[in-house]
């Protein structure tokens, strides 16, 4: 009889732990998803347009100045030598932009299609020191 009580107690503890974990996992997923809304700030689109113009002119120094992280080694390895090395990124087709609010962060995601490459890219734009800057440019798979 004592063994049955212990087994029941262990089963209830495991079940309670599993329920708690599932609840926490759902909350984290909800926080990561954030709130998405339309972009009404024209300066964000201007930032994207300036970045695309710099890419079109192969002005990597100008693009680096528009990045939130100005580490030249990282920029060179990620963008100059890899993403924009072939100089076939342009022309692009603007697909849309959204504002994402997660916890205490607000950022913008702009989607463009490189028509020559036939690949989608996402530009993430953040506000830093009162200025809109690009935090990342990623190929979407």
Buried (B, 14 or more C-beta within 10 A) or exposed (E): EEEEEEEEEEEEEEEEEEEEEEEEEEEEEEEEEBEEEEBEBEEBBEBBEBBBEBBEEEBBEBBBEBBBBEEEEEBEEBBBEEBBEEEEBBEBEEEEBBBBEEEEEEBBBBBBBBEEBEEBBBBBBBBEEEEBBBBBBEEEE
